[in-house]
């Protein structure tokens, strides 16, 4: 059999797998980007909240940076908890839900933030 023909057949058989793999890499990268964007917005909102920001201002700040986000804010005696939930549509994977919860407090005039 012709060597060029064999290479062509193998290439044609592998193209769908290569395209599938590329979409998978795109989906994983998009999920990571959305998670990073949500975490950054929550951190900004939490910092604003700890500096005597009102809850409406915090929610608006977060929603300006992340579309279609659900935000929950809980204030306790010494700390504030901010939770953000978004759903991300992907090409190959099912609709993915990203949920991040950050807790922060002011300790010795410094803001301390950590993830739950």
Secondary structure, DSSP 8 states (H G I E B T S, - for coil): --HHHHHHHHHHHHHHHHHHHHHHHHHHHHHHHHHHHHHHHHHHHHHHHHTT--HHHHHHHHHHHSTT-EEEEEE-SSEEEEEEEEEE--SSS--EEEEEEEEEEEETTEEEEEE-
